[in-house]
Structure formats: structure tokens, C-alpha cells
């Protein structure tokens, strides 16, 4: 098989892989359609509402598990499961702190994943990447400083104020490590996740009046971020396998 035939074969294989992956995402898109059709945020808190809200992220966790196996429970699949737990908690306002803790653990697992050897096969990050990471930390610190007086006015200020600080640090750490992977889907997913959380924080802590379509923005960006991170992790695993095969050949 010559070089041209090999290249054509590789293109067909990639195309088939993309088609299979897209079909595998059908439960995710269906779950999102059900969520927005029923529009759970306008309903009263219930176990059913929590299950419908968490269903899209759970479907992504199952997809990652099907591609990568049980080891991903300590990585992106585990992060998605903790995220689903956070989704359930946020259905009930009194469980806000529990939900924030679940998402914090999700970001921690994402961060550990981005530090793994599967993400280090690309060339070293450039100085521009490190400069962008510095901007992320400045943005995170500035955001927390801006939120601080509003957090002090909340009933649970003694717990919420340091808790939000830890959460901001973890999500910025996750985004920083995502940028350093230099993988477009992972990078974009992490930045969109930050955008989603920023929009939610500004409305939750009464920094601004609730936007007319604020919840739509939060949930659309949230689901998109989780989708990009999950698919990016699957593609990173496939890329790692191809790299290993190339080294053995």
C-alpha cells in the first residue's frame, strides 16, 4: 500500500470514527431537547426535575466510559458524574453549597486529567499560552474581588465567601491546564465553562439584574462546555493510541 492509498485509508477511518461518535452523541442531544422542552428551571424542585437536568451530562459520562473504560472515573468521566451531582443539587436552592462542592470536585478531576501523559504528546506550550494563562488568573482574581462585597451580604457569607474563592481557583486552574494542553476542543470547552459560571454568579449573587434569557445562556453554554470537554477527551485518547502505534512501527 503506497503513501496515497494509506492517506486515503486514514481519511476514511477518521470519517467513520466521526460518524460513529456523532451517532453516539444522540442521547445527549435528545436529553437536551427534553430539558429545554420541559424547561425545568421554571418547575418546582423534584427528583424528576433533577434527573432531567442531569441527564445530558450523565449521557456524556457514559459515552466517555464506553470509549475509555473504568479508568476514566478518575478523569473526565468522573468529573462529568460530579457535575451531574451538582446539577441535581442546584435544583434545590438550599443545596447550593453542595452543588458548588460537586462542581469543584469535577474541576479537580478535569485538572488531573489534563496533567496526564495523554495530553503531553504535543509540542511544548508557547510563551503566548503562558501569557494567556496569566490573564486567566488575573481575570479570576479580579472576578472574586468584584464578587466579594456581594458575597458578604449573603446569609451564608462565612462559608460562601471562602467557598467561592476556592471554587474560582479550581475552575481557573482547570482552564489554565486546558490551555496548556493545546487541544482546541478542551481549551474552548474550559473557557466556555468559565463564561457559563460567570454569567450564573453575576445573577445568583445579585451583582446584576437577572437577564431576560439568562438561564438559557447559562445552560446552553454549560452543556456546550461539557460536550467539548468530553469529546476532546475522547479524541485525546484516540490520538494517544495512534501515537503509541506510530512509535512501535
Order of alpha helices (4+ residues) and beta strands (2+ residues): alpha-alpha-alpha-alpha-alpha-alpha-alpha-alpha-alpha
